[in-house]
Amino acid sequence: MTDGTTAQRPCGHVCWAYDDPASFEARAREYLLAGLAAGDRVRYVTGEPVPVVVERWRGAPRLRDALRTGAAEICSIDDMYGAGVLDTDAQLASYTAMIEAAIADGHAGWRVAADATPLVLDPVRRDGFARYEHLVDRFLRARPMSAVCGYDRSRLDEAAVEELACLHPTSDPGTSLFHLYAGDGGLVLDGELDTSNHDVFATALRRADHDPDELVLHAEGLRFIDHRSLLHLHRHAQSRHGAVVLRTPLTPAARLVALLGLSGIRVEVTG
């Protein structure tokens, strides 16, 4: 399986899937060290007891110094996100405060790596967190913040990981064939939509569409779309009582829409 990675914002909001917590932590450390080198304040969010992780990180001189000066922070999942269904508005307000504090202290921005697995084990919490994933993606576009979300494949099935990975601009290969994320003047859709993921696409649409106006999908990076996904788009347009515009170079999509009489979709074929 290949992924639908786009080059639009490769470092802003990323999804990693892992099988071993130690490998995620090692990768997160490298990501946060790169943030320190770029002048960011960095934070690692963990499900482990914080003192245990702090002790491990103190073994690396650069991280030890950053922890001492406050350039690096380690916090628990509950301290970062709370224990219940995520309050997205409060979470984004907290991020705004953290970014402002980092800038005020002379940092270039704020970078976070979080193991979010415990937040999505319950289906109700996962649905709320998936909606948050899209909203935070919009939030990050206009602010000096970048984030990695990690998900443990030994605790989540493949479908759950795919539901979350597809709402990021970038994810590990094999996690999702497509991505649906925030763009300028609408959503960006890239990758491939086929029989294997059309139901995931329908769920992603529901979670990512927060615009009361006409929904525009910038699908210049879409490599393939089948009739099932076009039907989902049409039904989504009907449920939101407004048109969906699909901008794509895939001329067969325009022919399929006309053939199937999908009046809720307007295809604009791009060069």
Short mmCIF file of the C-alpha atoms (twelve columns), coordinates in Angstrom:
data_MODEL
# 
_entry.id   MODEL 
# 
loop_
_atom_site.group_PDB 
_atom_site.id 
_atom_site.type_symbol 
_atom_site.label_atom_id 
_atom_site.label_alt_id 
_atom_site.label_comp_id 
_atom_site.label_asym_id 
_atom_site.label_seq_id 
_atom_site.Cartn_x 
_atom_site.Cartn_y 
_atom_site.Cartn_z 
_atom_site.pdbx_PDB_model_num 
ATOM 1   C CA . MET A 1   0.000   0.000  0.000   1 
ATOM 2   C CA . THR A 2   1.250   3.468  -0.807  1 
ATOM 3   C CA . ASP A 3   0.339   6.701  0.923   1 
ATOM 4   C CA . GLY A 4   -1.074  9.908  -0.505  1 
ATOM 5   C CA . THR A 5   1.489   12.248 0.931   1 
ATOM 6   C CA . THR A 6   1.460   15.774 -0.405  1 
ATOM 7   C CA . ALA A 7   4.347   18.214 -0.336  1 
ATOM 8   C CA . GLN A 8   2.151   21.174 0.620   1 
ATOM 9   C CA . ARG A 9   2.941   21.199 4.354   1 
ATOM 10  C CA . PRO A 10  5.293   18.331 5.079   1 
ATOM 11  C CA . CYS A 11  6.218   19.334 8.629   1 
ATOM 12  C CA . GLY A 12  3.096   20.984 10.050  1 
ATOM 13  C CA . HIS A 13  0.899   18.065 11.104  1 
ATOM 14  C CA . VAL A 14  2.100   14.499 10.795  1 
ATOM 15  C CA . CYS A 15  0.743   11.075 11.758  1 
ATOM 16  C CA . TRP A 16  3.034   8.228  12.750  1 
ATOM 17  C CA . ALA A 17  1.957   4.634  13.391  1 
ATOM 18  C CA . TYR A 18  4.177   2.365  15.449  1 
ATOM 19  C CA . ASP A 19  4.344   -1.142 16.886  1 
ATOM 20  C CA . ASP A 20  6.866   -0.509 19.661  1 
ATOM 21  C CA . PRO A 21  6.535   2.449  22.083  1 
ATOM 22  C CA . ALA A 22  10.312  2.687  22.394  1 
ATOM 23  C CA . SER A 23  10.651  3.206  18.644  1 
ATOM 24  C CA . PHE A 24  8.051   5.986  18.735  1 
ATOM 25  C CA . GLU A 25  9.865   7.713  21.582  1 
ATOM 26  C CA . ALA A 26  13.212  7.484  19.770  1 
ATOM 27  C CA . ARG A 27  11.686  8.944  16.624  1 
ATOM 28  C CA . ALA A 28  9.935   11.665 18.617  1 
ATOM 29  C CA . ARG A 29  13.204  12.619 20.274  1 
ATOM 30  C CA . GLU A 30  14.830  13.169 16.888  1 
ATOM 31  C CA . TYR A 31  11.836  15.216 15.750  1 
ATOM 32  C CA . LEU A 32  11.971  17.375 18.874  1 
ATOM 33  C CA . LEU A 33  15.746  17.747 18.695  1 
ATOM 34  C CA . ALA A 34  15.256  19.131 15.180  1 
ATOM 35  C CA . GLY A 35  12.745  21.548 16.684  1 
ATOM 36  C CA . LEU A 36  15.255  22.684 19.281  1 
ATOM 37  C CA . ALA A 37  17.811  23.230 16.523  1 
ATOM 38  C CA . ALA A 38  15.246  25.398 14.714  1 
ATOM 39  C CA . GLY A 39  14.683  27.485 17.833  1 
ATOM 40  C CA . ASP A 40  11.358  25.980 18.912  1 
ATOM 41  C CA . ARG A 41  10.185  25.163 22.395  1 
ATOM 42  C CA . VAL A 42  9.290   21.468 22.328  1 
ATOM 43  C CA . ARG A 43  6.982   19.189 24.272  1 
ATOM 44  C CA . TYR A 44  6.723   15.408 24.485  1 
ATOM 45  C CA . VAL A 45  3.368   13.992 25.605  1 
ATOM 46  C CA . THR A 46  3.500   10.494 27.066  1 
ATOM 47  C CA . GLY A 47  1.324   7.856  28.674  1 
ATOM 48  C CA . GLU A 48  4.226   6.780  30.890  1 
ATOM 49  C CA . PRO A 49  4.941   8.336  34.293  1 
ATOM 50  C CA . VAL A 50  6.598   11.659 33.497  1 
ATOM 51  C CA . PRO A 51  9.535   11.270 35.964  1 
ATOM 52  C CA . VAL A 52  10.501  7.979  34.293  1 
ATOM 53  C CA . VAL A 53  10.670  9.612  30.863  1 
ATOM 54  C CA . VAL A 54  12.481  12.682 32.207  1 
ATOM 55  C CA . GLU A 55  15.147  10.438 33.701  1 
ATOM 56  C CA . ARG A 56  15.684  8.701  30.356  1 
ATOM 57  C CA . TRP A 57  15.905  11.969 28.469  1 
ATOM 58  C CA . ARG A 58  18.435  13.401 30.885  1 
ATOM 59  C CA . GLY A 59  20.875  10.860 29.481  1 
ATOM 60  C CA . ALA A 60  21.166  12.975 26.324  1 
ATOM 61  C CA . PRO A 61  23.113  16.216 27.001  1 
ATOM 62  C CA . ARG A 62  21.127  18.355 24.537  1 
ATOM 63  C CA . LEU A 63  17.813  17.212 25.994  1 
ATOM 64  C CA . ARG A 64  19.067  17.502 29.564  1 
ATOM 65  C CA . ASP A 65  20.033  21.123 28.961  1 
ATOM 66  C CA . ALA A 66  16.734  21.862 27.225  1 
ATOM 67  C CA . LEU A 67  14.745  20.363 30.090  1 
ATOM 68  C CA . ARG A 68  16.716  22.464 32.552  1 
ATOM 69  C CA . THR A 69  16.124  25.727 30.676  1 
ATOM 70  C CA . GLY A 70  12.482  25.039 29.830  1 
ATOM 71  C CA . ALA A 71  13.119  24.766 26.093  1 
ATOM 72  C CA . ALA A 72  11.907  21.157 26.348  1 
ATOM 73  C CA . GLU A 73  8.986   19.849 28.382  1 
ATOM 74  C CA . ILE A 74  7.561   16.418 29.098  1 
ATOM 75  C CA . CYS A 75  3.960   16.088 30.220  1 
ATOM 76  C CA . SER A 76  1.343   13.392 30.679  1 
ATOM 77  C CA . ILE A 77  -1.531  12.750 28.304  1 
ATOM 78  C CA . ASP A 78  -4.078  13.724 30.966  1 
ATOM 79  C CA . ASP A 79  -2.288  17.010 31.677  1 
ATOM 80  C CA . MET A 80  -2.241  17.814 27.966  1 
ATOM 81  C CA . TYR A 81  -5.698  16.652 26.892  1 
ATOM 82  C CA . GLY A 82  -7.774  15.880 29.995  1 
ATOM 83  C CA . ALA A 83  -9.402  12.592 30.927  1 
ATOM 84  C CA . GLY A 84  -12.733 12.768 29.061  1 
ATOM 85  C CA . VAL A 85  -13.969 13.597 25.584  1 
ATOM 86  C CA . LEU A 86  -11.723 16.343 24.263  1 
ATOM 87  C CA . ASP A 87  -12.964 19.937 24.520  1 
ATOM 88  C CA . THR A 88  -11.597 21.190 21.207  1 
ATOM 89  C CA . ASP A 89  -12.187 24.897 21.849  1 
ATOM 90  C CA . ALA A 90  -10.413 24.750 25.198  1 
ATOM 91  C CA . GLN A 91  -7.587  22.711 23.690  1 
ATOM 92  C CA . LEU A 92  -6.954  25.186 20.890  1 
ATOM 93  C CA . ALA A 93  -7.108  28.083 23.360  1 
ATOM 94  C CA . SER A 94  -4.467  26.293 25.421  1 
ATOM 95  C CA . TYR A 95  -2.293  25.898 22.327  1 
ATOM 96  C CA . THR A 96  -2.618  29.599 21.577  1 
ATOM 97  C CA . ALA A 97  -1.401  30.411 25.083  1 
ATOM 98  C CA . MET A 98  1.525   27.977 24.781  1 
ATOM 99  C CA . ILE A 99  2.580   29.406 21.420  1 
ATOM 100 C CA . GLU A 100 2.389   32.959 22.730  1 
ATOM 101 C CA . ALA A 101 4.444   31.998 25.788  1 
ATOM 102 C CA . ALA A 102 7.084   30.324 23.611  1 
ATOM 103 C CA . ILE A 103 7.358   33.386 21.372  1 
ATOM 104 C CA . ALA A 104 7.508   35.705 24.389  1 
ATOM 105 C CA . ASP A 105 10.398  33.635 25.757  1 
ATOM 106 C CA . GLY A 106 12.351  34.089 22.528  1 
ATOM 107 C CA . HIS A 107 11.540  30.831 20.751  1 
ATOM 108 C CA . ALA A 108 10.675  30.577 17.069  1 
ATOM 109 C CA . GLY A 109 7.585   28.462 17.713  1 
ATOM 110 C CA . TRP A 110 6.232   25.410 19.479  1 
ATOM 111 C CA . ARG A 111 6.673   21.770 18.453  1 
ATOM 112 C CA . VAL A 112 4.821   18.817 19.993  1 
ATOM 113 C CA . ALA A 113 5.128   15.049 19.701  1 
ATOM 114 C CA . ALA A 114 2.288   13.169 21.371  1 
ATOM 115 C CA . ASP A 115 1.430   9.509  21.752  1 
ATOM 116 C CA . ALA A 116 -2.331  9.936  21.378  1 
ATOM 117 C CA . THR A 117 -3.233  6.237  21.525  1 
ATOM 118 C CA . PRO A 118 -5.003  6.305  24.927  1 
ATOM 119 C CA . LEU A 119 -7.258  9.096  23.651  1 
ATOM 120 C CA . VAL A 120 -8.739  7.004  20.842  1 
ATOM 121 C CA . LEU A 121 -9.177  3.513  22.287  1 
ATOM 122 C CA . ASP A 122 -12.838 4.203  23.035  1 
ATOM 123 C CA . PRO A 123 -14.927 4.696  19.842  1 
ATOM 124 C CA . VAL A 124 -16.765 7.735  21.240  1 
ATOM 125 C CA . ARG A 125 -13.545 9.457  22.241  1 
ATOM 126 C CA . ARG A 126 -11.988 8.456  18.914  1 
ATOM 127 C CA . ASP A 127 -14.786 10.141 16.969  1 
ATOM 128 C CA . GLY A 128 -14.317 13.349 18.954  1 
ATOM 129 C CA . PHE A 129 -10.550 13.213 18.615  1 
ATOM 130 C CA . ALA A 130 -10.766 12.609 14.865  1 
ATOM 131 C CA . ARG A 131 -12.837 15.786 14.507  1 
ATOM 132 C CA . TYR A 132 -10.213 17.562 16.607  1 
ATOM 133 C CA . GLU A 133 -7.459  16.256 14.302  1 
ATOM 134 C CA . HIS A 134 -8.984  18.200 11.437  1 
ATOM 135 C CA . LEU A 135 -9.616  21.346 13.482  1 
ATOM 136 C CA . VAL A 136 -6.071  21.388 14.826  1 
ATOM 137 C CA . ASP A 137 -4.847  20.940 11.249  1 
ATOM 138 C CA . ARG A 138 -6.634  24.182 10.342  1 
ATOM 139 C CA . PHE A 139 -5.244  25.810 13.465  1 
ATOM 140 C CA . LEU A 140 -1.648  24.878 12.632  1 
ATOM 141 C CA . ARG A 141 -1.772  26.377 9.161   1 
ATOM 142 C CA . ALA A 142 -1.723  29.925 10.502  1 
ATOM 143 C CA . ARG A 143 0.536   29.524 13.537  1 
ATOM 144 C CA . PRO A 144 4.185   28.728 14.333  1 
ATOM 145 C CA . MET A 145 3.370   25.284 15.685  1 
ATOM 146 C CA . SER A 146 3.995   21.795 14.371  1 
ATOM 147 C CA . ALA A 147 2.843   18.470 15.750  1 
ATOM 148 C CA . VAL A 148 3.260   14.729 15.437  1 
ATOM 149 C CA . CYS A 149 0.462   12.397 16.529  1 
ATOM 150 C CA . GLY A 150 1.484   8.814  17.266  1 
ATOM 151 C CA . TYR A 151 -0.806  5.770  17.261  1 
ATOM 152 C CA . ASP A 152 0.074   2.304  18.538  1 
ATOM 153 C CA . ARG A 153 -0.872  -0.426 16.057  1 
ATOM 154 C CA . SER A 154 -0.629  -3.067 18.787  1 
ATOM 155 C CA . ARG A 155 -3.587  -1.395 20.562  1 
ATOM 156 C CA . LEU A 156 -5.557  -0.068 17.582  1 
ATOM 157 C CA . ASP A 157 -6.746  -2.015 14.568  1 
ATOM 158 C CA . GLU A 158 -5.797  -1.023 11.042  1 
ATOM 159 C CA . ALA A 159 -9.153  0.642  10.361  1 
ATOM 160 C CA . ALA A 160 -8.890  2.887  13.424  1 
ATOM 161 C CA . VAL A 161 -5.380  3.990  12.477  1 
ATOM 162 C CA . GLU A 162 -6.527  4.705  8.920   1 
ATOM 163 C CA . GLU A 163 -9.452  6.834  10.175  1 
ATOM 164 C CA . LEU A 164 -6.992  9.051  12.030  1 
ATOM 165 C CA . ALA A 165 -4.079  9.022  9.593   1 
ATOM 166 C CA . CYS A 166 -6.206  10.174 6.663   1 
ATOM 167 C CA . LEU A 167 -6.992  13.469 8.443   1 
ATOM 168 C CA . HIS A 168 -3.322  14.531 8.416   1 
ATOM 169 C CA . PRO A 169 -1.462  16.134 5.493   1 
ATOM 170 C CA . THR A 170 1.264   13.523 5.933   1 
ATOM 171 C CA . SER A 171 1.291   10.038 7.432   1 
ATOM 172 C CA . ASP A 172 3.516   6.982  7.476   1 
ATOM 173 C CA . PRO A 173 3.373   4.805  4.344   1 
ATOM 174 C CA . GLY A 174 0.769   2.090  4.691   1 
ATOM 175 C CA . THR A 175 -1.493  3.982  7.083   1 
ATOM 176 C CA . SER A 176 -3.841  5.557  4.523   1 
ATOM 177 C CA . LEU A 177 -4.161  5.614  0.744   1 
ATOM 178 C CA . PHE A 178 -5.651  9.108  0.859   1 
ATOM 179 C CA . HIS A 179 -5.493  12.285 2.939   1 
ATOM 180 C CA . LEU A 180 -8.218  14.880 3.533   1 
ATOM 181 C CA . TYR A 181 -6.997  17.988 5.323   1 
ATOM 182 C CA . ALA A 182 -7.247  21.748 5.650   1 
ATOM 183 C CA . GLY A 183 -6.243  23.894 2.700   1 
ATOM 184 C CA . ASP A 184 -6.664  27.436 1.458   1 
ATOM 185 C CA . GLY A 185 -10.320 28.004 0.640   1 
ATOM 186 C CA . GLY A 186 -11.489 24.466 1.345   1 
ATOM 187 C CA . LEU A 187 -10.102 20.994 1.902   1 
ATOM 188 C CA . VAL A 188 -7.223  19.240 0.164   1 
ATOM 189 C CA . LEU A 189 -7.817  15.683 -1.036  1 
ATOM 190 C CA . ASP A 190 -4.959  13.567 -2.354  1 
ATOM 191 C CA . GLY A 191 -3.993  9.954  -2.897  1 
ATOM 192 C CA . GLU A 192 -6.337  7.206  -4.092  1 
ATOM 193 C CA . LEU A 193 -10.005 6.429  -3.337  1 
ATOM 194 C CA . ASP A 194 -11.105 2.925  -4.252  1 
ATOM 195 C CA . THR A 195 -13.175 0.014  -2.979  1 
ATOM 196 C CA . SER A 196 -10.862 -0.501 0.001   1 
ATOM 197 C CA . ASN A 197 -11.349 2.909  1.597   1 
ATOM 198 C CA . HIS A 198 -14.547 4.544  0.338   1 
ATOM 199 C CA . ASP A 199 -16.289 4.051  3.704   1 
ATOM 200 C CA . VAL A 200 -13.332 5.641  5.510   1 
ATOM 201 C CA . PHE A 201 -13.574 8.545  3.069   1 
ATOM 202 C CA . ALA A 202 -17.268 9.026  3.900   1 
ATOM 203 C CA . THR A 203 -16.444 9.159  7.613   1 
ATOM 204 C CA . ALA A 204 -13.552 11.554 7.006   1 
ATOM 205 C CA . LEU A 205 -15.834 13.891 5.049   1 
ATOM 206 C CA . ARG A 206 -18.276 14.036 7.929   1 
ATOM 207 C CA . ARG A 207 -15.521 14.784 10.409  1 
ATOM 208 C CA . ALA A 208 -13.642 17.331 8.313   1 
ATOM 209 C CA . ASP A 209 -16.462 19.430 6.849   1 
ATOM 210 C CA . HIS A 210 -16.907 22.405 9.187   1 
ATOM 211 C CA . ASP A 211 -17.630 25.014 6.515   1 
ATOM 212 C CA . PRO A 212 -21.269 26.174 6.241   1 
ATOM 213 C CA . ASP A 213 -20.655 27.504 2.739   1 
ATOM 214 C CA . GLU A 214 -19.893 25.668 -0.466  1 
ATOM 215 C CA . LEU A 215 -17.403 22.861 0.132   1 
ATOM 216 C CA . VAL A 216 -14.418 22.951 -2.214  1 
ATOM 217 C CA . LEU A 217 -12.151 19.922 -2.483  1 
ATOM 218 C CA . HIS A 218 -8.756  20.771 -3.959  1 
ATOM 219 C CA . ALA A 219 -7.989  17.361 -5.419  1 
ATOM 220 C CA . GLU A 220 -5.133  18.206 -7.766  1 
ATOM 221 C CA . GLY A 221 -3.108  15.486 -6.029  1 
ATOM 222 C CA . LEU A 222 -5.834  12.853 -6.315  1 
ATOM 223 C CA . ARG A 223 -4.598  9.944  -8.430  1 
ATOM 224 C CA . PHE A 224 -7.776  7.858  -8.572  1 
ATOM 225 C CA . ILE A 225 -11.412 8.040  -7.475  1 
ATOM 226 C CA . ASP A 226 -14.081 5.403  -8.100  1 
ATOM 227 C CA . HIS A 227 -17.861 5.712  -8.344  1 
ATOM 228 C CA . ARG A 228 -18.410 4.699  -4.710  1 
ATOM 229 C CA . SER A 229 -16.497 7.691  -3.386  1 
ATOM 230 C CA . LEU A 230 -18.287 9.973  -5.835  1 
ATOM 231 C CA . LEU A 231 -21.593 8.641  -4.492  1 
ATOM 232 C CA . HIS A 232 -20.417 9.448  -0.965  1 
ATOM 233 C CA . LEU A 233 -19.580 12.979 -2.109  1 
ATOM 234 C CA . HIS A 234 -23.032 13.350 -3.659  1 
ATOM 235 C CA . ARG A 235 -24.787 12.120 -0.507  1 
ATOM 236 C CA . HIS A 236 -22.653 14.408 1.602   1 
ATOM 237 C CA . ALA A 237 -23.663 17.350 -0.577  1 
ATOM 238 C CA . GLN A 238 -27.317 16.426 -0.119  1 
ATOM 239 C CA . SER A 239 -26.967 16.115 3.658   1 
ATOM 240 C CA . ARG A 240 -25.287 19.528 3.959   1 
ATOM 241 C CA . HIS A 241 -27.789 21.139 1.549   1 
ATOM 242 C CA . GLY A 242 -25.052 22.663 -0.544  1 
ATOM 243 C CA . ALA A 243 -22.880 21.831 -3.507  1 
ATOM 244 C CA . VAL A 244 -19.530 20.109 -3.338  1 
ATOM 245 C CA . VAL A 245 -16.910 21.309 -5.814  1 
ATOM 246 C CA . LEU A 246 -14.284 18.762 -6.833  1 
ATOM 247 C CA . ARG A 247 -11.231 20.328 -8.480  1 
ATOM 248 C CA . THR A 248 -9.194  17.565 -10.069 1 
ATOM 249 C CA . PRO A 249 -7.238  16.742 -13.227 1 
ATOM 250 C CA . LEU A 250 -9.082  13.399 -13.399 1 
ATOM 251 C CA . THR A 251 -11.381 13.835 -16.401 1 
ATOM 252 C CA . PRO A 252 -13.014 10.402 -15.824 1 
ATOM 253 C CA . ALA A 253 -14.435 11.804 -12.578 1 
ATOM 254 C CA . ALA A 254 -16.354 14.446 -14.511 1 
ATOM 255 C CA . ARG A 255 -17.696 11.816 -16.906 1 
ATOM 256 C CA . LEU A 256 -18.783 9.543  -14.034 1 
ATOM 257 C CA . VAL A 257 -20.562 12.384 -12.251 1 
ATOM 258 C CA . ALA A 258 -22.504 13.198 -15.414 1 
ATOM 259 C CA . LEU A 259 -23.251 9.538  -16.168 1 
ATOM 260 C CA . LEU A 260 -24.543 8.836  -12.653 1 
ATOM 261 C CA . GLY A 261 -26.508 12.072 -12.441 1 
ATOM 262 C CA . LEU A 262 -24.742 13.223 -9.275  1 
ATOM 263 C CA . SER A 263 -26.177 16.721 -9.164  1 
ATOM 264 C CA . GLY A 264 -24.620 17.491 -5.781  1 
ATOM 265 C CA . ILE A 265 -21.105 17.494 -7.252  1 
ATOM 266 C CA . ARG A 266 -19.602 20.066 -9.581  1 
ATOM 267 C CA . VAL A 267 -16.369 18.815 -11.103 1 
ATOM 268 C CA . GLU A 268 -13.888 21.448 -12.223 1 
ATOM 269 C CA . VAL A 269 -11.218 19.761 -14.318 1 
ATOM 270 C CA . THR A 270 -7.839  21.368 -13.692 1 
ATOM 271 C CA . GLY A 271 -4.738  21.359 -15.847 1 
# 
